[in-house]
Amino acid sequence: MSDKVQKEGLDAEAIRKYETEYVLTPWTAQKGLNPFVAAKAKGCWVYNPEGKKYLDFTSQFVFTNLGHCDDRVNAAIAKQAALLPSVNSQWATEPKARLGKLLAEVTPGDLKKSFFSTGGTEANEGALKIARWATGKQKVLSRWRSYHGSTMGAMAVSADYRNWCAEPSVPNALHILPPYCYRCHFGATYPACDIQCAKHVEDVIRLEGGARRVAAVIGEPIFGAGGVIVPPDEYWPMVRAICDKYEVVLIADEVMTAFGRTGKWFGMDNWGVVPDIMTLAKGINSGSVPLGATVVRPWLAEKFETQPYLHGHTYSGHALAMAAAVAAIEAYQQDKLIEKAAKTGEYLMKKLHELQEKHPCVGEVRGKGLFCGVEIVKNRQTKEPIHEALMEPPRPATSKMKFLGKCMEEGVYIMAGGASVIMICPPLAITTEELDFGLDVIDRNLAICDADYQK
């Protein structure tokens, strides 16, 4: 594509000027910003106003699972916009009814009723409220390195530098150690460790009052921004059993891991575990219209049969978002993208292991499906991270950040993430040729991180 994409309206420099002058950009210091200007996108590619294309190797913030501008989703949005874009959240609409039924069909076990919001953060806020209301208990356990959103409740159960600005936070949010085999907090090695990370969950529940006082455990099936950390296979089944033993609600934050991202419909499907509450967003409609969902099992939904469900948003069940999600889920099914992600993920993991053999800076490769991470270290023996996730910005650019900048210059966008990890999470429809292009750029530029390696 040689001609400019942007024919009318503001040029790229005007867009940058207006953005830096009138818009607060999230998660970064504002001084000196020079944001990338996106003009259009299709499939796995995003174009700037001059027509240069960039491979979207992290599905933006891990949400364009279908790829950009899917024709079926666009048509569903256009059709609904012409009929009824939005009504109040207590009225019923066809797309909301259809989406509720679809989610009950594709989510695991007996998860059935959904509350709709406008994103993953709100979905998690709703989950926390439901768990506390339904149990009459207040304490919620979450893992260090987790991220569940940027509002006060969701930030309280998150655990990286981003929630420091919100402290003191919502009370009774307690943190536990994560299942991080590469950096085991218990000084053990799998499988001889006897899954101490799961046993730790029971220890904390018991010490915090057990069934009398602990309402919920919330966790991402696989950590996202915290570093694509995959727990040992025994972890989630053990945590499920522990939650049952102490009458604790298990909340699965599937905002990143749902809708085929891990090669299964949902991340928890990798271990055959049914949570009591599942939170969804991002891939639910491939990011086309803001949408989140909090899906609950019948025993929780029944709590609100005779008492009001005192929670809501103006745009809950927004008709455009509902229609887009119905079209997206049907597209996943029609294109067999869940199965495709599993197969393509095997190819991706093989290629990432080849990079590990070639580059000393690659400490570990991990992931499932098209949800993969490459942990970059300064030394494989000490495992010293090349980029410390818990260091509060602003700070000088690390070699990881320089690496990501160079990849972008060469036409491959990779989300920075928060840890010493490169997240490789492309759209589920990506081809092996497109994967090879992105991996070749990564291969060349890992030399930047290799240069920072200390023998």
VEXDREN-2710 file (C-alpha; in Angstrom, 1 decimal):
% VEXDREN-2710
k/r/px/py/pz
1/MET/0.0/0.0/0.0
2/SER/1.9/3.0/-1.3
3/ASP/-0.6/5.8/-1.2
4/LYS/-1.6/7.6/2.0
5/VAL/-4.5/6.1/3.9
6/GLN/-5.6/9.4/5.3
7/LYS/-7.1/11.5/2.5
8/GLU/-9.3/13.9/4.4
9/GLY/-9.4/15.5/7.9
10/LEU/-6.5/16.0/10.2
11/ASP/-3.0/15.0/9.1
12/ALA/-0.8/12.8/11.3
13/GLU/1.0/15.7/12.9
14/ALA/-2.2/17.5/13.8
15/ILE/-3.5/14.4/15.4
16/ARG/-0.4/14.0/17.5
17/LYS/-0.5/17.7/18.5
18/TYR/-4.2/17.5/19.5
19/GLU/-3.7/14.3/21.4
20/THR/-0.7/15.5/23.4
21/GLU/-2.4/18.8/24.1
22/TYR/-5.9/17.7/24.9
23/VAL/-5.8/14.0/25.9
24/LEU/-4.4/12.2/29.0
25/THR/-2.7/9.1/27.7
26/PRO/-3.0/6.1/30.1
27/TRP/-0.2/4.4/31.9
28/THR/2.6/6.8/31.0
29/ALA/4.1/10.2/31.8
30/GLN/2.8/12.8/29.4
31/LYS/5.9/14.8/28.7
32/GLY/7.6/14.2/25.4
33/LEU/5.0/11.8/24.1
34/ASN/5.1/11.1/20.4
35/PRO/2.2/8.6/19.9
36/PHE/1.8/6.3/16.9
37/VAL/-1.1/7.4/14.8
38/ALA/-3.3/4.5/13.5
39/ALA/-5.3/5.3/10.4
40/LYS/-6.9/1.9/9.5
41/ALA/-6.5/-1.8/10.2
42/LYS/-7.5/-5.1/8.6
43/GLY/-6.8/-8.6/9.7
44/CYS/-3.4/-8.8/11.5
45/TRP/-2.2/-5.4/10.2
46/VAL/-2.5/-1.8/11.3
47/TYR/-1.7/1.1/8.9
48/ASN/-0.3/4.6/9.7
49/PRO/-1.6/7.6/7.7
50/GLU/1.3/7.3/5.3
51/GLY/0.3/3.7/4.4
52/LYS/3.0/1.8/6.2
53/LYS/1.7/-1.4/7.7
54/TYR/2.6/-3.0/11.1
55/LEU/2.0/-6.5/12.1
56/ASP/-0.1/-6.6/15.3
57/PHE/1.8/-9.2/17.2
58/THR/0.0/-8.7/20.5
59/SER/-3.6/-8.2/19.3
60/GLN/-3.3/-4.6/20.6
61/PHE/-3.8/-5.1/24.3
62/VAL/-4.7/-8.8/23.7
63/PHE/-8.2/-8.2/22.4
64/THR/-8.3/-8.3/18.6
65/ASN/-8.7/-12.1/18.6
66/LEU/-10.6/-12.1/15.3
67/GLY/-8.2/-9.7/13.8
68/HIS/-9.1/-6.1/12.8
69/CYS/-12.3/-5.1/11.0
70/ASP/-14.0/-8.4/10.6
71/ASP/-16.7/-7.9/8.0
72/ARG/-19.3/-10.0/9.9
73/VAL/-18.8/-8.0/13.1
74/ASN/-18.9/-4.7/11.2
75/ALA/-22.1/-5.7/9.4
76/ALA/-23.7/-6.7/12.8
77/ILE/-22.8/-3.3/14.3
78/ALA/-24.1/-1.4/11.2
79/LYS/-27.4/-3.3/11.2
80/GLN/-28.0/-2.8/14.9
81/ALA/-27.0/0.9/14.7
82/ALA/-29.7/1.4/12.1
83/LEU/-32.3/-0.3/14.3
84/LEU/-31.5/0.6/17.9
85/PRO/-28.0/1.6/19.1
86/SER/-28.9/1.7/22.8
87/VAL/-31.7/1.6/25.4
88/ASN/-31.8/1.6/29.1
89/SER/-30.2/-1.3/30.8
90/GLN/-33.5/-2.7/32.2
91/TRP/-35.1/-3.2/28.8
92/ALA/-34.6/-6.4/26.8
93/THR/-33.2/-6.5/23.3
94/GLU/-32.7/-9.3/20.9
95/PRO/-28.9/-9.0/20.7
96/LYS/-28.6/-9.0/24.6
97/ALA/-30.9/-12.0/24.8
98/ARG/-29.0/-13.9/22.2
99/LEU/-25.6/-13.1/23.8
100/GLY/-26.7/-14.2/27.2
101/LYS/-27.8/-17.5/25.8
102/LEU/-24.6/-17.9/23.7
103/LEU/-22.4/-17.3/26.7
104/ALA/-24.3/-19.9/28.7
105/GLU/-23.7/-22.4/25.9
106/VAL/-19.9/-21.8/25.4
107/THR/-18.7/-21.2/29.0
108/PRO/-17.8/-24.3/31.0
109/GLY/-20.0/-26.2/33.4
110/ASP/-23.2/-24.6/34.7
111/LEU/-22.1/-20.9/34.3
112/LYS/-25.3/-19.4/33.1
113/LYS/-26.3/-15.8/33.9
114/SER/-24.4/-12.7/32.7
115/PHE/-24.2/-9.1/33.8
116/PHE/-22.9/-6.9/31.0
117/SER/-20.6/-3.9/31.5
118/THR/-18.2/-1.9/29.3
119/GLY/-14.9/-3.7/30.0
120/GLY/-12.8/-6.1/32.0
121/THR/-12.3/-3.8/34.9
122/GLU/-16.0/-3.3/35.4
123/ALA/-16.6/-7.0/35.0
124/ASN/-14.2/-7.7/37.9
125/GLU/-15.8/-5.0/40.0
126/GLY/-19.1/-6.7/39.5
127/ALA/-17.6/-10.1/40.4
128/LEU/-16.1/-8.8/43.7
129/LYS/-19.5/-7.3/44.6
130/ILE/-21.4/-10.5/43.8
131/ALA/-19.0/-12.6/45.8
132/ARG/-19.2/-10.4/48.9
133/TRP/-23.0/-9.9/48.7
134/ALA/-23.8/-13.6/48.1
135/THR/-21.5/-14.9/50.9
136/GLY/-21.9/-12.1/53.4
137/LYS/-18.1/-12.2/53.8
138/GLN/-15.5/-9.5/52.8
139/LYS/-12.0/-10.8/52.4
140/VAL/-10.8/-11.5/48.8
141/LEU/-7.5/-13.1/48.0
142/SER/-5.5/-12.3/44.8
143/ARG/-2.0/-13.0/43.6
144/TRP/1.0/-10.7/43.5
145/ARG/1.9/-9.9/39.9
146/SER/-1.8/-10.0/38.9
147/TYR/-3.7/-7.2/37.2
148/HIS/-7.5/-7.0/37.4
149/GLY/-8.2/-3.4/36.3
150/SER/-7.8/0.3/37.2
151/THR/-10.9/1.2/39.3
152/MET/-10.6/1.1/43.0
153/GLY/-11.9/-2.4/43.7
154/ALA/-10.2/-4.0/40.8
155/MET/-6.9/-2.1/41.6
156/ALA/-7.2/-3.3/45.2
157/VAL/-6.9/-6.9/44.1
158/SER/-4.3/-6.1/41.5
159/ALA/-0.6/-6.2/42.6
160/ASP/1.9/-4.3/40.6
161/TYR/3.2/-0.7/40.7
162/ARG/0.0/0.6/39.0
163/ASN/-2.1/0.2/42.1
164/TRP/0.3/2.1/44.3
165/CYS/-1.3/5.4/43.4
166/ALA/-4.6/4.1/44.7
167/GLU/-3.3/3.2/48.2
168/PRO/-4.8/3.1/50.8
169/SER/-7.2/1.0/48.8
170/VAL/-10.5/-0.9/49.3
171/PRO/-10.1/-2.9/52.5
172/ASN/-10.0/-6.7/52.9
173/ALA/-8.1/-7.2/49.6
174/LEU/-5.3/-9.6/50.5
175/HIS/-2.4/-10.9/48.4
176/ILE/-0.9/-14.3/48.0
177/LEU/2.2/-15.7/46.3
178/PRO/1.8/-16.6/42.6
179/PRO/2.4/-20.0/41.0
180/TYR/5.6/-18.9/39.2
181/CYS/7.7/-22.0/38.6
182/TYR/10.6/-20.2/36.8
183/ARG/11.0/-18.0/39.9
184/CYS/9.5/-20.3/42.6
185/HIS/8.8/-18.3/45.8
186/PHE/9.1/-21.5/47.8
187/GLY/12.6/-22.4/46.5
188/ALA/11.3/-25.6/45.1
189/THR/11.4/-27.3/41.7
190/TYR/8.4/-28.8/39.9
191/PRO/7.2/-31.5/40.3
192/ALA/9.1/-32.3/43.5
193/CYS/7.6/-29.1/45.0
194/ASP/4.4/-30.9/45.9
195/ILE/2.6/-27.8/44.5
196/GLN/3.3/-25.6/47.5
197/CYS/1.9/-22.6/45.6
198/ALA/-1.6/-24.1/45.8
199/LYS/-1.1/-25.3/49.4
200/HIS/-0.2/-21.7/50.2
201/VAL/-3.7/-20.6/49.1
202/GLU/-5.2/-22.9/51.7
203/ASP/-2.8/-21.7/54.4
204/VAL/-3.8/-18.1/53.8
205/ILE/-7.5/-18.8/53.7
206/ARG/-7.3/-20.7/57.0
207/LEU/-5.2/-18.0/58.7
208/GLU/-7.5/-15.3/57.5
209/GLY/-10.6/-16.9/59.1
210/GLY/-11.5/-19.7/56.6
211/ALA/-15.2/-20.2/55.7
212/ARG/-16.3/-17.6/58.2
213/ARG/-14.4/-14.6/56.7
214/VAL/-13.0/-15.3/53.2
215/ALA/-15.4/-14.5/50.4
216/ALA/-13.4/-15.2/47.2
217/VAL/-10.2/-16.0/45.4
218/ILE/-9.7/-14.2/42.1
219/GLY/-7.0/-15.1/39.6
220/GLU/-6.2/-15.0/35.9
221/PRO/-5.9/-18.7/34.6
222/ILE/-2.6/-17.6/33.1
223/PHE/-1.1/-14.3/34.2
224/GLY/-1.3/-11.7/31.4
225/ALA/0.5/-8.4/32.0
226/GLY/2.3/-10.0/34.9
227/GLY/4.3/-12.1/32.5
228/VAL/2.3/-14.8/30.8
229/ILE/2.9/-17.1/33.8
230/VAL/1.4/-20.6/33.3
231/PRO/0.7/-22.4/36.6
232/PRO/1.6/-26.1/37.0
233/ASP/-1.2/-28.4/35.8
234/GLU/-2.2/-29.3/39.4
235/TYR/-2.6/-25.8/40.6
236/TRP/-6.1/-24.8/39.5
237/PRO/-7.8/-28.1/40.3
238/MET/-6.3/-27.9/43.8
239/VAL/-7.4/-24.3/44.3
240/ARG/-10.9/-25.3/43.1
241/ALA/-11.0/-28.0/45.7
242/ILE/-9.7/-25.6/48.4
243/CYS/-12.4/-23.1/47.6
244/ASP/-15.0/-25.7/47.8
245/LYS/-13.7/-26.9/51.2
246/TYR/-13.8/-23.4/52.7
247/GLU/-17.0/-22.2/50.9
248/VAL/-15.0/-19.6/49.0
249/VAL/-16.1/-18.2/45.6
250/LEU/-13.6/-18.9/42.8
251/ILE/-13.4/-16.0/40.3
252/ALA/-11.6/-16.6/37.1
253/ASP/-10.5/-13.4/35.4
254/GLU/-10.6/-14.5/31.8
255/VAL/-10.4/-11.0/30.3
256/MET/-7.2/-12.0/28.3
257/THR/-7.4/-15.8/28.2
258/ALA/-10.9/-16.3/26.9
259/PHE/-12.3/-16.8/23.4
260/GLY/-9.6/-19.1/22.0
261/ARG/-6.5/-17.2/23.2
262/THR/-5.0/-20.3/24.8
263/GLY/-6.2/-22.8/22.2
264/LYS/-9.3/-23.5/24.3
265/TRP/-12.5/-21.5/24.5
266/PHE/-11.5/-20.4/28.0
267/GLY/-8.3/-20.5/29.9
268/MET/-9.8/-22.6/32.7
269/ASP/-10.7/-25.2/30.1
270/ASN/-7.0/-26.2/30.0
271/TRP/-7.5/-27.8/33.4
272/GLY/-11.2/-28.7/33.3
273/VAL/-12.0/-26.3/36.1
274/VAL/-15.4/-24.5/36.4
275/PRO/-15.1/-21.2/38.4
276/ASP/-18.1/-19.8/40.3
277/ILE/-17.7/-16.5/38.5
278/MET/-16.0/-15.8/35.1
279/THR/-15.2/-12.3/33.9
280/LEU/-14.9/-11.6/30.2
281/ALA/-14.0/-8.7/27.9
282/LYS/-11.5/-8.0/25.1
283/GLY/-12.0/-11.0/22.8
284/ILE/-15.7/-11.2/23.5
285/ASN/-16.2/-9.1/20.4
286/SER/-12.6/-8.6/19.4
287/GLY/-12.5/-5.2/20.9
288/SER/-14.9/-3.7/18.4
289/VAL/-17.2/-2.0/20.9
290/PRO/-16.5/-1.7/24.6
291/LEU/-17.9/-4.7/26.5
292/GLY/-17.4/-6.8/29.6
293/ALA/-19.3/-9.6/31.1
294/THR/-19.6/-11.2/34.6
295/VAL/-20.9/-14.7/34.3
296/VAL/-22.2/-16.6/37.4
297/ARG/-23.3/-20.1/38.3
298/PRO/-26.9/-20.6/39.3
299/TRP/-26.2/-20.8/43.0
300/LEU/-25.0/-17.2/42.9
301/ALA/-27.6/-15.9/40.5
302/GLU/-30.3/-17.4/42.9
303/LYS/-29.2/-15.0/45.6
304/PHE/-30.8/-12.2/43.7
305/GLU/-34.2/-13.8/43.0
306/THR/-35.8/-12.2/46.1
307/GLN/-33.4/-9.3/46.8
308/PRO/-32.5/-6.6/44.3
309/TYR/-29.2/-6.8/42.3
310/LEU/-27.9/-3.4/43.3
311/HIS/-25.4/-2.9/40.6
312/GLY/-25.5/-1.4/37.1
313/HIS/-24.2/0.9/34.4
314/THR/-25.9/3.3/32.0
315/TYR/-24.5/1.3/29.1
316/SER/-24.9/-2.2/30.5
317/GLY/-26.1/-4.4/27.7
318/HIS/-25.4/-1.7/25.1
319/ALA/-27.1/-3.0/21.9
320/LEU/-24.1/-2.3/19.6
321/ALA/-21.7/-4.2/21.9
322/MET/-24.2/-7.1/22.2
323/ALA/-24.6/-7.4/18.4
324/ALA/-20.9/-7.3/17.9
325/ALA/-20.3/-10.0/20.5
326/VAL/-22.9/-12.3/19.0
327/ALA/-21.3/-11.9/15.6
328/ALA/-17.8/-12.5/17.0
329/ILE/-18.7/-15.7/18.8
330/GLU/-20.4/-17.0/15.7
331/ALA/-17.3/-16.1/13.7
332/TYR/-15.1/-18.1/16.2
333/GLN/-17.4/-21.0/15.6
334/GLN/-17.7/-20.7/11.8
335/ASP/-13.9/-20.3/11.3
336/LYS/-13.0/-22.9/13.9
337/LEU/-10.6/-20.4/15.3
338/ILE/-10.3/-22.0/18.7
339/GLU/-8.9/-25.2/17.1
340/LYS/-6.8/-23.1/14.7
341/ALA/-5.2/-21.2/17.6
342/ALA/-4.2/-24.4/19.3
343/LYS/-2.5/-25.7/16.2
344/THR/-0.9/-22.4/15.3
345/GLY/0.2/-22.1/18.9
346/GLU/2.2/-25.3/18.6
347/TYR/4.1/-23.9/15.7
348/LEU/4.7/-20.6/17.5
349/MET/6.0/-22.3/20.6
350/LYS/8.4/-24.4/18.5
351/LYS/9.8/-21.3/16.9
352/LEU/10.1/-19.5/20.3
353/HIS/12.1/-22.4/21.6
354/GLU/14.5/-22.1/18.7
355/LEU/15.0/-18.4/19.7
356/GLN/15.7/-19.5/23.2
357/GLU/18.5/-21.8/21.9
358/LYS/19.9/-19.0/19.8
359/HIS/19.8/-16.0/22.2
360/PRO/21.4/-16.2/25.7
361/CYS/19.1/-13.4/26.9
362/VAL/16.0/-15.7/26.6
363/GLY/15.6/-17.2/30.1
364/GLU/12.3/-19.0/29.5
365/VAL/9.6/-19.5/26.9
366/ARG/6.1/-20.3/28.1
367/GLY/2.5/-20.1/27.2
368/LYS/-0.5/-21.9/25.7
369/GLY/-2.1/-21.5/22.3
370/LEU/-1.4/-18.0/21.0
371/PHE/-0.8/-16.6/24.5
372/CYS/3.0/-16.8/24.8
373/GLY/5.7/-15.1/26.7
374/VAL/9.5/-14.8/26.3
375/GLU/11.2/-13.9/29.6
376/ILE/14.4/-11.9/29.0
377/VAL/17.1/-12.0/31.6
378/LYS/20.6/-10.6/32.2
379/ASN/21.9/-14.0/33.3
380/ARG/20.3/-17.4/33.0
381/GLN/21.9/-18.7/36.2
382/THR/20.8/-15.8/38.4
383/LYS/17.6/-15.1/36.4
384/GLU/18.1/-11.4/36.9
385/PRO/15.4/-9.6/34.9
386/ILE/16.4/-7.3/32.1
387/HIS/13.4/-5.1/32.9
388/GLU/12.0/-4.9/36.5
389/ALA/8.2/-4.8/36.4
390/LEU/7.8/-3.4/39.9
391/MET/10.0/-0.3/39.4
392/GLU/7.9/2.8/39.3
393/PRO/8.3/4.9/36.1
394/PRO/9.5/7.2/34.7
395/ARG/13.0/5.7/34.2
396/PRO/15.6/5.3/31.5
397/ALA/14.7/2.9/28.7
398/THR/15.8/-0.7/29.4
399/SER/17.1/-2.9/26.6
400/LYS/13.7/-4.5/26.5
401/MET/12.1/-1.2/25.7
402/LYS/14.7/-0.4/23.1
403/PHE/14.1/-3.8/21.6
404/LEU/10.4/-3.2/21.4
405/GLY/11.0/0.2/19.8
406/LYS/13.3/-1.3/17.1
407/CYS/10.7/-4.0/16.3
408/MET/8.1/-1.3/15.8
409/GLU/10.4/0.6/13.4
410/GLU/10.7/-2.6/11.4
411/GLY/6.9/-3.1/11.3
412/VAL/6.0/-5.3/14.2
413/TYR/4.0/-4.0/17.1
414/ILE/4.5/-5.8/20.5
415/MET/2.8/-4.6/23.6
416/ALA/5.3/-3.6/26.3
417/GLY/3.5/-5.4/29.2
418/GLY/4.7/-4.9/32.7
419/ALA/7.4/-7.6/33.3
420/SER/10.7/-8.7/31.9
421/VAL/8.6/-10.6/29.3
422/ILE/7.9/-10.1/25.6
423/MET/4.2/-11.0/25.1
424/ILE/3.5/-12.8/21.8
425/CYS/-0.3/-12.9/21.4
426/PRO/-1.3/-12.3/17.7
427/PRO/-4.8/-12.5/16.3
428/LEU/-6.1/-16.1/16.2
429/ALA/-6.4/-16.0/12.4
430/ILE/-2.7/-15.2/11.9
431/THR/-0.9/-17.3/9.2
432/THR/2.4/-19.1/9.6
433/GLU/3.9/-16.7/7.0
434/GLU/2.8/-13.7/9.1
435/LEU/4.2/-15.4/12.3
436/ASP/7.5/-16.0/10.5
437/PHE/7.7/-12.3/9.5
438/GLY/7.2/-11.2/13.1
439/LEU/9.6/-13.8/14.6
440/ASP/12.3/-12.8/12.1
441/VAL/12.1/-9.2/13.3
442/ILE/12.2/-10.4/16.9
443/ASP/15.2/-12.7/16.1
444/ARG/17.2/-9.8/14.6
445/ASN/16.5/-7.4/17.4
446/LEU/17.0/-9.7/20.4
447/ALA/20.7/-8.8/19.8
448/ILE/19.9/-5.6/21.7
449/CYS/19.0/-7.7/24.8
450/ASP/21.9/-10.1/24.2
451/ALA/24.2/-7.1/24.4
452/ASP/22.9/-6.5/27.9
453/TYR/23.5/-10.1/29.0
454/GLN/26.1/-10.6/31.7
455/LYS/28.0/-13.9/31.7
END
